[in-house]
Amino acid sequence: MVQIKNYYAGSNSSQGFYSLYDEALKGLEKLYIFKGGPGTGKSTFMRKVGLFLMEKGYSLEYLHCSSDNHSIDGLIVPSSKLGFVDGTAPHVVEPKYPGVVEKVIDLGQYRNDYQLLKNKREIIELTDDISENFSAAYKVFAEAKKIHLDREEIYLSAMDFKKADQVTNGLIENIFCAPFQEEKNPTVRKRFFGAATPKGAVNFIDNITEDLEKRFIIKGRPGSGKSTLMKKIGKNAEDRGLSVEYFQCAFDPNSVDMVVIPGLGVSVVDGTAPHIVDPFRSGDVVVDMFKLCMDTDIEVRCKKEIGELNTNYKSKMTLGTNFLSEAKRLHDKLEDYYKEAMDFTAVDKKREEIIKEISKF
């Protein structure tokens, strides 16, 4: 059965643009790296190749673009260790083993640069304005992170870490209680299940976990130990010789928002905003760290302070999203200039050439 999985390998985070592309592409035996400016058809090229492969019965992984909700930045065929990726900024990918593993496809060769020169001033202004909007978004997200840390400080004062350890140990016993077979070549992968996009927070949690029998949904507040719990469970799985998939927090890549243990059919996911997950499947189990490990009266004692911080945090995140949205609007205008200068008939021929090539591979 053909399976389609959706991920992000890059995120608009509180640390700026954060790339996990090296992680997402590792282990591939053949990688096509697309170069060329905006509007040269890289995403469309990969989508059409994906349709061809899907019709041939291959399961696929799509790496979505965090700055354009309708674009993809990568396509992976796990069973064939084959991949395609947009290798342009901000997630620059260069060949490490050119001609042997990686092959660069420059779609810019099908572009009429004399046509672009007619709009040189507009193109330069748009490009600079896009960069300024991304910088503004990252600045606001960094400010939101500071507010988040202030919220954490309040909740940490009400945290019982011994209880948190007990909950974690209980989960570990639950997850690993049944007999399982140690894997010969276990792998560790890191990606994002979601991202801050021009349309707000987007995630693919349901898609990623749809084939897993058990989902432990971790609820709580900032500072309630959700990420620490997941890191410990992931490390435990690694120590037992199992493959683990870590899904970093798109806002704070130093934190983990989900751990998947494919060999056990288990996921442990942070089910709080902005990626709320509520139980609706028979294998869903909710673990509320706030109720189990915290003095819940903290929200009564610090109601006003917490309320103000929550309001400020949401305001900053909304402003950051607005900057991303404006960057996308400007990028669409920029793409229009490049599309007018492209020979897409030649691009289509190149795609057919690549399809013949990968058919042999």
Buried (B, 14 or more C-beta within 10 A) or exposed (E): EEEEBBBBBBBBBBBBBBBBBEBBBEEBEBBBBBBBBBBBBBBBBBBBBBEBBBEEEBBBBBBBBBBBBEBBBBBBBBEBBBBBBBBBEBBEBEBEEEEEBBBBBBBBEBBEEEEBEEBEEEBEEBBEBBBBBBEBBBBBBBBBBEBBBBBBEBBBEBBBEEBBBEBBEEBBEBBBEEEBEEEEEBEEBBBBBBBBBBEBBBBBBEBBBEEBEBBBBBBBBBBBBBBBBBBBBBEBBBEBBBBBBBBBBBBBBEBBBBBBBBBBBBBBBBBBEBBEBEEEBEBBBBBBBBEBBBBEEBBEEBEEEBEEBEEBBBBBBEBBBBBBBBBBBBBEEBBEBBBBBBEBEEBBEBBEEBBEEBEEE
